[in-house]
């Protein structure tokens, strides 16, 4: 989904569903707790759900996030986001949480850049341990994340909004249900659920990793985070092996391999459905149809091959 943290100085007149006046009111409120605002706020480009700004209060740089339009319909729970962001900060895998004004979240600005190219795969073990620390944190988030339920909810929103579901949607939803039924149940854990490369930063000062954008965080199957990370960052089989070995701390089993492969499929189903629902909800200029089509095509290619059935059979081994 939305990766954000690229600094730009281009002025913006709208902020998703919010206006510059909304931003001004938020900045004014923040001065009560963060100190005087120094200069204006500069937009951070790259997001396709929210709008983020970089602002300096009393000598300290922050990121101010204003939520986009109707984001609750996307399955985003702002209370879960705040809780998850705070836990990630305490674990040292996310930027410090500074303040919240309504649904607007403020974190310390971390100088750095998103991972790109092969970097996520090269640091698979480090990301695995960061995710495991969050999954094992014991925090209970108010939101729930289950990919089959997400697709069902998205389809209802599209229909209610007067949109049309593409023919591939039913196949994606059916695949998600088959995956959930095939995987042995595990206890639900707090998960990130949106592990694009743009949401994993390399800090400029010491090179450590920071995971950002916790807005889809919820209680769910931790295996989804592994598959979501893998498919969104073009992991190869050898990268998946390193990811699984680091995450579980044991020799990789056929069942865990199959589970990861199935969750890669589930991630594509979710991303495709997200693109479809955004065509109804979002006012931003972005090719959501193309985004959905890309993920549907990869999903259908996988489902048409022999591996999917083998993964379903092996997952419960």
Buried (B, 14 or more C-beta within 10 A) or exposed (E): BBBBBBBEEEEBEEBBBBBEEBBEBBBEBBEEEBEEBEEBBBBBBBBBBBBBBBBBBEEEEBBBBBBBBBBEBBBBBBEBBBBBBBBBBEBEBBBBBBBBBEBBBBBBBBEBBBBEEEBBBEBBBBBBBBBBBBBEBEBEBEBBBBBBBBBBBBBEBBEEEEBEBBEBBEBBBBBBBBBBEBBEEEEBBBBBBBBBBBBBBBBEEEEBBBBBBBBBBBBBBBBBBBBBBBBBBEBEEEBBBBBBBBBBEEEBEEBBBBBBBBBBBBBBBBBBBBBBBBBBBBEBEBEBEEBBBBBBEBBBEBBEEEBBEEBBEBBEE
